[in-house]
Amino acid sequence: MARRLVFAPEARDDLRGLYLFIAERDGEDRAMAYIERIEAHCRGFADFPERGTRRDDLLPGLRITGFERRVTIAFHVSTDTVTVDRILYGGRNLDALSEA
């Protein structure tokens, strides 16, 4: 059974910031293509939510997975929903998640 995918406000902000960062350096088309690939990757969690590495040491139920070697996606799974909590670019510190 596929779960519903939700992007937390912080994850949406992360995507927006990443888009602006890439658009400034490489153009809007390249930025949009990258964001769309990240979103497509996240949509796959609806069907296969148990991906990634459990990081209960940061937050109970937190899972972490990489995307194209530059992005870390933090998410958690409930009975009917997968929530993308953060989308961290370029090695941003995961420990900040436990402070939220």
PyMOL CGO cylinders between C-alpha atoms (Angstrom):
from pymol import cmd
from pymol.cgo import CYLINDER

trace = [
    CYLINDER, 0.00, 0.00, 0.00, 1.38, 3.37, -0.99, 0.3, 1, 1, 1, 1, 1, 1,
    CYLINDER, 1.38, 3.37, -0.99, 1.61, 6.00, 1.68, 0.3, 1, 1, 1, 1, 1, 1,
    CYLINDER, 1.61, 6.00, 1.68, 0.87, 9.69, 1.24, 0.3, 1, 1, 1, 1, 1, 1,
    CYLINDER, 0.87, 9.69, 1.24, 4.00, 11.84, 0.82, 0.3, 1, 1, 1, 1, 1, 1,
    CYLINDER, 4.00, 11.84, 0.82, 4.23, 15.12, 2.73, 0.3, 1, 1, 1, 1, 1, 1,
    CYLINDER, 4.23, 15.12, 2.73, 7.00, 17.71, 2.70, 0.3, 1, 1, 1, 1, 1, 1,
    CYLINDER, 7.00, 17.71, 2.70, 7.40, 19.47, 6.04, 0.3, 1, 1, 1, 1, 1, 1,
    CYLINDER, 7.40, 19.47, 6.04, 7.66, 23.29, 5.84, 0.3, 1, 1, 1, 1, 1, 1,
    CYLINDER, 7.66, 23.29, 5.84, 11.39, 23.01, 6.63, 0.3, 1, 1, 1, 1, 1, 1,
    CYLINDER, 11.39, 23.01, 6.63, 11.91, 20.62, 3.72, 0.3, 1, 1, 1, 1, 1, 1,
    CYLINDER, 11.91, 20.62, 3.72, 10.05, 23.00, 1.39, 0.3, 1, 1, 1, 1, 1, 1,
    CYLINDER, 10.05, 23.00, 1.39, 12.29, 25.82, 2.63, 0.3, 1, 1, 1, 1, 1, 1,
    CYLINDER, 12.29, 25.82, 2.63, 15.34, 23.62, 2.00, 0.3, 1, 1, 1, 1, 1, 1,
    CYLINDER, 15.34, 23.62, 2.00, 14.20, 22.97, -1.59, 0.3, 1, 1, 1, 1, 1, 1,
    CYLINDER, 14.20, 22.97, -1.59, 13.53, 26.66, -2.16, 0.3, 1, 1, 1, 1, 1, 1,
    CYLINDER, 13.53, 26.66, -2.16, 16.95, 27.62, -0.80, 0.3, 1, 1, 1, 1, 1, 1,
    CYLINDER, 16.95, 27.62, -0.80, 18.67, 24.96, -2.89, 0.3, 1, 1, 1, 1, 1, 1,
    CYLINDER, 18.67, 24.96, -2.89, 16.84, 26.13, -5.99, 0.3, 1, 1, 1, 1, 1, 1,
    CYLINDER, 16.84, 26.13, -5.99, 17.95, 29.73, -5.41, 0.3, 1, 1, 1, 1, 1, 1,
    CYLINDER, 17.95, 29.73, -5.41, 21.53, 28.64, -4.72, 0.3, 1, 1, 1, 1, 1, 1,
    CYLINDER, 21.53, 28.64, -4.72, 21.78, 26.63, -7.95, 0.3, 1, 1, 1, 1, 1, 1,
    CYLINDER, 21.78, 26.63, -7.95, 19.83, 29.13, -10.08, 0.3, 1, 1, 1, 1, 1, 1,
    CYLINDER, 19.83, 29.13, -10.08, 22.22, 31.92, -9.13, 0.3, 1, 1, 1, 1, 1, 1,
    CYLINDER, 22.22, 31.92, -9.13, 25.25, 29.89, -10.15, 0.3, 1, 1, 1, 1, 1, 1,
    CYLINDER, 25.25, 29.89, -10.15, 24.03, 27.66, -12.98, 0.3, 1, 1, 1, 1, 1, 1,
    CYLINDER, 24.03, 27.66, -12.98, 20.72, 29.03, -14.17, 0.3, 1, 1, 1, 1, 1, 1,
    CYLINDER, 20.72, 29.03, -14.17, 17.06, 28.45, -13.46, 0.3, 1, 1, 1, 1, 1, 1,
    CYLINDER, 17.06, 28.45, -13.46, 16.64, 25.49, -15.84, 0.3, 1, 1, 1, 1, 1, 1,
    CYLINDER, 16.64, 25.49, -15.84, 19.42, 23.50, -14.20, 0.3, 1, 1, 1, 1, 1, 1,
    CYLINDER, 19.42, 23.50, -14.20, 18.12, 24.39, -10.73, 0.3, 1, 1, 1, 1, 1, 1,
    CYLINDER, 18.12, 24.39, -10.73, 14.57, 23.30, -11.57, 0.3, 1, 1, 1, 1, 1, 1,
    CYLINDER, 14.57, 23.30, -11.57, 15.79, 20.03, -13.10, 0.3, 1, 1, 1, 1, 1, 1,
    CYLINDER, 15.79, 20.03, -13.10, 17.75, 19.22, -9.94, 0.3, 1, 1, 1, 1, 1, 1,
    CYLINDER, 17.75, 19.22, -9.94, 14.83, 20.03, -7.63, 0.3, 1, 1, 1, 1, 1, 1,
    CYLINDER, 14.83, 20.03, -7.63, 12.52, 17.90, -9.78, 0.3, 1, 1, 1, 1, 1, 1,
    CYLINDER, 12.52, 17.90, -9.78, 14.93, 14.94, -9.50, 0.3, 1, 1, 1, 1, 1, 1,
    CYLINDER, 14.93, 14.94, -9.50, 15.01, 15.30, -5.72, 0.3, 1, 1, 1, 1, 1, 1,
    CYLINDER, 15.01, 15.30, -5.72, 11.20, 15.45, -5.57, 0.3, 1, 1, 1, 1, 1, 1,
    CYLINDER, 11.20, 15.45, -5.57, 10.91, 12.38, -7.83, 0.3, 1, 1, 1, 1, 1, 1,
    CYLINDER, 10.91, 12.38, -7.83, 13.30, 10.50, -5.56, 0.3, 1, 1, 1, 1, 1, 1,
    CYLINDER, 13.30, 10.50, -5.56, 11.19, 11.45, -2.55, 0.3, 1, 1, 1, 1, 1, 1,
    CYLINDER, 11.19, 11.45, -2.55, 7.98, 10.31, -4.26, 0.3, 1, 1, 1, 1, 1, 1,
    CYLINDER, 7.98, 10.31, -4.26, 9.49, 6.83, -4.32, 0.3, 1, 1, 1, 1, 1, 1,
    CYLINDER, 9.49, 6.83, -4.32, 9.24, 6.76, -0.50, 0.3, 1, 1, 1, 1, 1, 1,
    CYLINDER, 9.24, 6.76, -0.50, 5.45, 6.44, -0.85, 0.3, 1, 1, 1, 1, 1, 1,
    CYLINDER, 5.45, 6.44, -0.85, 5.88, 2.91, -2.23, 0.3, 1, 1, 1, 1, 1, 1,
    CYLINDER, 5.88, 2.91, -2.23, 9.14, 1.95, -0.50, 0.3, 1, 1, 1, 1, 1, 1,
    CYLINDER, 9.14, 1.95, -0.50, 9.23, 3.88, 2.78, 0.3, 1, 1, 1, 1, 1, 1,
    CYLINDER, 9.23, 3.88, 2.78, 11.65, 1.64, 4.66, 0.3, 1, 1, 1, 1, 1, 1,
    CYLINDER, 11.65, 1.64, 4.66, 14.65, 2.91, 2.71, 0.3, 1, 1, 1, 1, 1, 1,
    CYLINDER, 14.65, 2.91, 2.71, 17.57, 4.63, 4.27, 0.3, 1, 1, 1, 1, 1, 1,
    CYLINDER, 17.57, 4.63, 4.27, 19.37, 4.30, 7.55, 0.3, 1, 1, 1, 1, 1, 1,
    CYLINDER, 19.37, 4.30, 7.55, 17.50, 4.58, 10.85, 0.3, 1, 1, 1, 1, 1, 1,
    CYLINDER, 17.50, 4.58, 10.85, 18.85, 7.44, 12.98, 0.3, 1, 1, 1, 1, 1, 1,
    CYLINDER, 18.85, 7.44, 12.98, 16.94, 7.03, 16.22, 0.3, 1, 1, 1, 1, 1, 1,
    CYLINDER, 16.94, 7.03, 16.22, 19.98, 8.56, 17.94, 0.3, 1, 1, 1, 1, 1, 1,
    CYLINDER, 19.98, 8.56, 17.94, 18.95, 11.92, 16.42, 0.3, 1, 1, 1, 1, 1, 1,
    CYLINDER, 18.95, 11.92, 16.42, 15.16, 11.58, 16.56, 0.3, 1, 1, 1, 1, 1, 1,
    CYLINDER, 15.16, 11.58, 16.56, 12.98, 8.51, 17.14, 0.3, 1, 1, 1, 1, 1, 1,
    CYLINDER, 12.98, 8.51, 17.14, 11.84, 7.08, 13.80, 0.3, 1, 1, 1, 1, 1, 1,
    CYLINDER, 11.84, 7.08, 13.80, 14.12, 9.30, 11.70, 0.3, 1, 1, 1, 1, 1, 1,
    CYLINDER, 14.12, 9.30, 11.70, 15.49, 7.81, 8.49, 0.3, 1, 1, 1, 1, 1, 1,
    CYLINDER, 15.49, 7.81, 8.49, 18.31, 9.25, 6.40, 0.3, 1, 1, 1, 1, 1, 1,
    CYLINDER, 18.31, 9.25, 6.40, 19.12, 8.57, 2.77, 0.3, 1, 1, 1, 1, 1, 1,
    CYLINDER, 19.12, 8.57, 2.77, 21.45, 10.15, 0.26, 0.3, 1, 1, 1, 1, 1, 1,
    CYLINDER, 21.45, 10.15, 0.26, 20.68, 11.54, -3.16, 0.3, 1, 1, 1, 1, 1, 1,
    CYLINDER, 20.68, 11.54, -3.16, 23.30, 11.93, -5.91, 0.3, 1, 1, 1, 1, 1, 1,
    CYLINDER, 23.30, 11.93, -5.91, 26.14, 12.10, -3.35, 0.3, 1, 1, 1, 1, 1, 1,
    CYLINDER, 26.14, 12.10, -3.35, 25.38, 15.76, -2.44, 0.3, 1, 1, 1, 1, 1, 1,
    CYLINDER, 25.38, 15.76, -2.44, 22.01, 15.73, -0.71, 0.3, 1, 1, 1, 1, 1, 1,
    CYLINDER, 22.01, 15.73, -0.71, 20.86, 14.09, 2.50, 0.3, 1, 1, 1, 1, 1, 1,
    CYLINDER, 20.86, 14.09, 2.50, 17.14, 13.52, 2.88, 0.3, 1, 1, 1, 1, 1, 1,
    CYLINDER, 17.14, 13.52, 2.88, 15.75, 13.11, 6.40, 0.3, 1, 1, 1, 1, 1, 1,
    CYLINDER, 15.75, 13.11, 6.40, 12.25, 11.62, 6.71, 0.3, 1, 1, 1, 1, 1, 1,
    CYLINDER, 12.25, 11.62, 6.71, 10.00, 9.60, 8.97, 0.3, 1, 1, 1, 1, 1, 1,
    CYLINDER, 10.00, 9.60, 8.97, 7.29, 7.06, 8.29, 0.3, 1, 1, 1, 1, 1, 1,
    CYLINDER, 7.29, 7.06, 8.29, 3.90, 6.63, 9.94, 0.3, 1, 1, 1, 1, 1, 1,
    CYLINDER, 3.90, 6.63, 9.94, 1.14, 4.16, 9.17, 0.3, 1, 1, 1, 1, 1, 1,
    CYLINDER, 1.14, 4.16, 9.17, -0.20, 6.07, 6.16, 0.3, 1, 1, 1, 1, 1, 1,
    CYLINDER, -0.20, 6.07, 6.16, 2.27, 8.93, 5.60, 0.3, 1, 1, 1, 1, 1, 1,
    CYLINDER, 2.27, 8.93, 5.60, 5.91, 9.54, 4.75, 0.3, 1, 1, 1, 1, 1, 1,
    CYLINDER, 5.91, 9.54, 4.75, 7.03, 12.99, 5.89, 0.3, 1, 1, 1, 1, 1, 1,
    CYLINDER, 7.03, 12.99, 5.89, 10.17, 14.51, 4.41, 0.3, 1, 1, 1, 1, 1, 1,
    CYLINDER, 10.17, 14.51, 4.41, 11.56, 16.52, 7.30, 0.3, 1, 1, 1, 1, 1, 1,
    CYLINDER, 11.56, 16.52, 7.30, 14.65, 18.11, 5.77, 0.3, 1, 1, 1, 1, 1, 1,
    CYLINDER, 14.65, 18.11, 5.77, 16.64, 18.15, 2.55, 0.3, 1, 1, 1, 1, 1, 1,
    CYLINDER, 16.64, 18.15, 2.55, 20.23, 19.01, 3.41, 0.3, 1, 1, 1, 1, 1, 1,
    CYLINDER, 20.23, 19.01, 3.41, 22.70, 19.97, 0.70, 0.3, 1, 1, 1, 1, 1, 1,
    CYLINDER, 22.70, 19.97, 0.70, 26.45, 19.55, 0.71, 0.3, 1, 1, 1, 1, 1, 1,
    CYLINDER, 26.45, 19.55, 0.71, 27.09, 17.95, 4.07, 0.3, 1, 1, 1, 1, 1, 1,
    CYLINDER, 27.09, 17.95, 4.07, 25.02, 20.21, 6.31, 0.3, 1, 1, 1, 1, 1, 1,
    CYLINDER, 25.02, 20.21, 6.31, 25.05, 19.00, 9.88, 0.3, 1, 1, 1, 1, 1, 1,
    CYLINDER, 25.05, 19.00, 9.88, 22.47, 16.33, 10.73, 0.3, 1, 1, 1, 1, 1, 1,
    CYLINDER, 22.47, 16.33, 10.73, 22.86, 16.97, 14.45, 0.3, 1, 1, 1, 1, 1, 1,
    CYLINDER, 22.86, 16.97, 14.45, 20.80, 20.14, 13.99, 0.3, 1, 1, 1, 1, 1, 1,
    CYLINDER, 20.80, 20.14, 13.99, 17.77, 17.87, 13.41, 0.3, 1, 1, 1, 1, 1, 1,
    CYLINDER, 17.77, 17.87, 13.41, 17.80, 16.71, 17.00, 0.3, 1, 1, 1, 1, 1, 1,
    CYLINDER, 17.80, 16.71, 17.00, 17.57, 20.31, 18.20, 0.3, 1, 1, 1, 1, 1, 1,
    CYLINDER, 17.57, 20.31, 18.20, 14.29, 20.97, 16.35, 0.3, 1, 1, 1, 1, 1, 1,
]
cmd.load_cgo(trace, "trace")
